[in-house]
Amino acid sequence: MIGIIGGNGVAATNRLCQIIEEKCTLDGAFRDCHHPEMIIWQATQAPSRSMYLEGRGESFLDDYVHIGKKLKVCGCNTLCMCCNTAHYFIEELEDKIGVRFINVLTEVSKAINQIGGSKIGVMCSDGLREVGLYEKEITRLNPNATVLYPPQYLQTIVTKGICNAKNTKRFLPISHKDNPHFCFSQVCDWFEAQGCDTIVAGCTDIRNIFFRKSTIQLNYIDSLEVLADAVLKISKQQ
């Protein structure tokens, strides 16, 4: 059984469950028993992952270890986190909990490798960008790849979009400057202008409001959908 440490954010975790249900149904599921057994823990009281990596907050490690051990006791033999930034501690979590984790950064990097991405634009939290996890994992599997982050003024817009994807501003008209869809669209347009062949939505909250279909010229990889695919793949093996 798979355990999901969610609440990071809440809407993204709910969206993950929706994506998994829809993928199962489109794959032929028509009874409840055709869907994977999962336990979702909305870890809303754990400290901010990004703020910790930015040096502005407490560590979330102990909270996630506590939750992971509870999920293990409940019978979960595979865990995952609905948060890219939380993967900073993935090795420590596996070691302290004693359960394997789905690594969404690795899964995203595999997806890049499969499509032959070479110039990769990444939208992610300030904290994840600060520690450089995505470029380390992408270049580990794709040594010739180039990873590009937006300039600071656009990174500020990414952060604004992530924050607003969690609040009522996501219900504003889509063209409104505070609507996160408008924020992420600007950043994607910039990546495209820089000649990127792949864009990674490296924060699961982005999917709360924004998704862009891949084209022949530009691939779009959504980390939340990648996580959903990984959950379904492993659930079929169990």
C-alpha positions in Angstrom: 0.0 0.0 0.0 1.2 3.5 -0.8 1.3 6.3 1.8 1.3 9.9 0.6 2.7 12.7 2.8 0.6 15.6 1.6 -0.6 18.9 2.8 2.2 20.5 0.9 0.0 21.9 -0.3 -3.4 20.7 0.5 -5.0 21.6 -2.9 -2.1 19.9 -4.7 -2.6 16.7 -2.7 -6.3 16.8 -3.5 -5.4 17.3 -7.2 -3.1 14.3 -7.1 -5.9 12.1 -5.9 -8.1 13.4 -8.6 -5.5 12.8 -11.3 -4.9 9.2 -10.0 -8.7 8.5 -10.0 -9.1 9.9 -13.5 -6.2 8.0 -14.9 -7.5 4.8 -13.4 -11.0 5.4 -14.8 -9.7 6.2 -18.3 -7.7 3.0 -18.1 -10.9 1.0 -17.6 -11.6 1.1 -13.9 -15.4 1.0 -13.1 -15.4 -0.3 -9.6 -13.8 1.0 -6.4 -11.7 -2.1 -6.1 -10.0 -1.2 -9.4 -8.3 1.8 -7.8 -5.1 1.7 -5.7 -5.3 1.5 -1.9 -3.6 4.6 -0.5 -3.4 6.5 2.8 -3.1 10.3 2.5 -1.8 12.3 5.4 -2.3 16.0 5.1 0.8 17.1 6.9 -0.4 20.7 7.3 1.3 21.4 10.6 4.8 20.6 9.4 7.1 23.6 8.9 7.5 25.1 5.5 9.9 23.2 3.3 11.0 26.2 1.2 11.4 28.5 4.1 13.7 26.0 5.8 15.9 25.6 2.7 16.0 29.4 2.4 17.3 29.5 6.0 14.2 31.3 7.3 12.4 28.5 9.2 12.5 25.3 11.2 13.3 21.9 9.7 10.4 19.7 8.6 12.4 16.5 8.9 11.2 15.3 12.3 7.5 15.9 11.4 7.9 13.9 8.2 9.7 11.1 10.0 6.9 10.9 12.6 4.3 10.8 9.9 6.2 8.3 7.8 6.5 5.9 10.7 2.8 6.2 11.4 2.1 5.3 7.7 4.5 2.4 8.0 2.6 1.0 11.0 -0.6 1.3 9.0 0.8 -1.0 6.4 2.4 1.3 3.8 5.4 -0.2 2.1 6.0 2.7 -0.3 5.8 6.4 0.5 5.8 9.5 -1.5 5.6 13.3 -0.9 3.4 15.7 -2.7 6.1 18.3 -2.6 9.2 18.7 -4.8 11.0 20.8 -2.2 10.6 18.1 0.6 12.8 15.8 -1.5 15.8 17.6 0.1 15.5 15.1 2.9 14.4 12.0 0.9 17.5 9.9 1.8 17.3 10.8 5.5 13.6 9.9 5.5 14.1 6.6 3.8 16.9 5.8 6.3 15.0 6.9 9.5 11.6 5.4 8.5 12.8 2.3 6.8 10.5 2.5 3.8 11.3 3.3 0.2 10.1 6.6 -1.3 9.0 7.5 -4.8 11.5 10.2 -5.9 9.5 12.6 -8.0 12.7 14.5 -9.1 14.2 11.2 -10.4 10.9 10.4 -12.2 10.8 13.8 -13.8 14.5 13.4 -14.9 13.6 10.0 -16.4 10.8 11.7 -18.3 13.2 14.3 -19.7 15.6 11.6 -20.7 12.8 9.7 -22.5 11.8 12.7 -24.6 15.4 13.8 -25.3 15.1 17.1 -23.5 18.3 19.2 -23.7 17.5 22.7 -22.6 15.3 22.5 -19.5 13.5 25.4 -17.9 12.5 24.8 -14.3 9.7 26.5 -12.3 10.1 25.7 -8.6 10.1 27.1 -5.1 12.9 29.5 -4.0 14.2 26.9 -1.5 14.5 24.1 -4.1 16.2 26.5 -6.5 18.6 27.6 -3.7 19.9 24.1 -3.0 20.0 23.1 -6.7 18.3 19.7 -6.4 16.7 19.7 -9.8 19.8 20.5 -11.9 21.7 17.9 -9.9 19.2 15.2 -10.6 18.5 16.2 -14.2 22.2 16.3 -15.1 22.9 13.1 -13.3 20.6 11.2 -15.6 21.1 13.6 -18.6 24.7 14.8 -18.5 24.4 16.9 -21.6 21.3 18.7 -20.5 21.3 22.4 -19.6 19.0 23.6 -16.7 17.7 27.1 -16.8 15.9 29.0 -14.1 14.1 32.3 -14.6 15.8 35.5 -13.8 15.1 36.9 -10.4 12.2 39.2 -11.4 10.4 36.2 -12.9 11.4 33.9 -10.0 9.5 36.4 -7.9 6.5 35.9 -10.2 6.9 32.1 -9.8 6.8 32.4 -6.0 3.8 34.7 -6.3 2.0 32.2 -8.5 2.8 29.3 -6.1 1.5 31.3 -3.1 -1.6 32.5 -5.0 -2.4 28.9 -6.2 -3.1 28.2 -2.5 -5.5 31.1 -1.9 -8.6 32.8 -3.3 -6.5 34.6 -5.9 -6.6 31.4 -8.0 -10.3 32.2 -8.6 -9.7 35.6 -10.1 -10.2 36.1 -13.9 -7.5 34.2 -15.7 -6.0 37.4 -17.2 -5.7 39.1 -13.8 -2.1 39.8 -12.9 -2.6 38.1 -9.5 -4.1 35.0 -10.9 -1.4 32.3 -10.8 -2.2 31.1 -14.3 -1.2 34.5 -15.6 2.0 34.3 -13.5 3.1 30.9 -14.8 2.2 31.7 -18.4 4.6 34.7 -18.3 7.4 32.4 -17.1 6.7 29.7 -19.7 6.7 32.3 -22.4 10.1 33.5 -21.3 11.5 29.9 -21.3 10.2 29.4 -24.8 11.9 32.7 -25.9 15.2 31.4 -24.5 15.0 28.3 -26.7 14.0 25.8 -24.1 12.7 22.5 -25.5 11.3 21.4 -22.2 9.6 23.1 -19.2 9.3 21.4 -15.8 6.6 22.5 -13.4 8.8 21.6 -10.4 6.2 22.6 -7.7 3.0 20.5 -7.3 1.0 23.6 -6.4 1.4 24.8 -10.0 -1.1 22.2 -11.2 -3.8 23.7 -8.9 -4.3 26.2 -11.6 -1.9 25.8 -14.5 -1.2 23.1 -17.1 0.3 23.5 -20.6 0.0 20.8 -23.3 3.2 19.7 -24.9 3.8 20.6 -28.6 6.3 19.4 -31.2 8.5 22.3 -30.3 8.1 22.4 -26.5 7.6 19.6 -24.0 5.8 20.4 -20.7 6.4 18.1 -17.8 4.1 18.5 -14.8 5.7 17.0 -11.6 2.3 16.2 -10.1 1.2 14.2 -13.1 4.6 12.4 -13.1 4.0 11.5 -9.4 0.5 10.2 -10.2 2.0 8.0 -12.9 4.6 6.6 -10.6 2.0 5.9 -7.9 -0.1 3.9 -10.4 2.9 2.0 -11.7 4.0 0.9 -8.3 0.5 0.1 -7.1 0.1 -2.3 -10.1 3.3 -4.1 -9.0 2.1 -4.6 -5.4 
